[in-house]
């Protein structure tokens, strides 16, 4: 097992593998718990604000792990319901024009090399498993 995990690849593996229910959101701690990480009985808890290398269309910022996850679990929600849920859970929404590409990338195994993935910032977003304390990570400085 590698000593780092790319949050984009982690999320993609869960959704492509049909295990979306293995991610649990803890509203109080604002963490996503990836249960049975890499087929083990262990879990990894990552702050919803953890940065990813997925750039927004206008290249002014990057999506957090929580934003991508929240959209993916709400793809079947009506637009108004999704908006309401983002406010309730305090997670920024994914704009309408960017949802299709995100949904495709994270749910189709063969989808790779999207222009939205910024390889220059990707190393800064890696989750270092050596920094786990009681299964939790802290947001990088």
VENUR-V454413 format. One record per helix or strand. SS is the DSSP state (2 for helix, 1 for strand). FROM is the first residue (numbers start at 0). TO is the last residue. If there is no record, write none. Layout:
# VENUR-V454413
SS:FROM:TO, SS:FROM:TO
This chain:
# VENUR-V454413
1:3:4, 2:6:15, 2:19:21, 1:22:25, 1:30:33, 2:36:38, 1:43:46, 1:50:54, 1:61:63, 2:64:72, 2:78:88, 2:95:106, 1:116:116, 2:118:124, 1:126:127, 2:128:130, 1:132:132, 1:135:135
